[in-house]
Structures are given as structure tokens and as C-alpha cells.
Amino acid sequence: MANNVESKPKKPNKILIKIKEIGSELKKVSWPKFSTVVKQTGAVIAVTLFFTIAVFFIDWAFSALYNLLSQVLN
């Protein structure tokens, strides 16, 4: 019995192809400057803090109103 193993052409690895495609797409991205990122991050933090404080005070006001109403009705 002879070993007749035909050499099949290797299939390209699908994962490696995907990684190459991702790298190719990332090269096309226009990345913002660091100063732009810092400014936008600061704006997001400021807006988040503002709404956090606003919701806290609204919650506090409704809680005080609820306590007042519950005392009056009892």
C-alpha cells in the first residue's frame, strides 16, 4: 500500500482574513485630535453631573412633598 496523499491547497484562515479586514478599515478612520477628545469628554461629564444633580433635587423635592402629604392625611 502506497501513501498517495494528494496535497490540497490550504484554505486561508477566516480569522486571519477578518483581522486583516479590520486593520484595513481602521486605517480609513479619521481619528479626532486629543484636544477634541478632551473637550468632548469634559462636556459629557459636565452634562452628566448637571442632570445627576437635577434628578437628585427633583427626587428630594418629591420625597419631601410625599412626606408632607402623608403627615397631613394621617
PyMOL commands that set and color helices and strands:
alter all, ss='L'
color gray80, all
select helices_A, chain A and resi 14-28+34-73
alter helices_A, ss='H'
color red, helices_A
deselect
rebuild
show_as cartoon
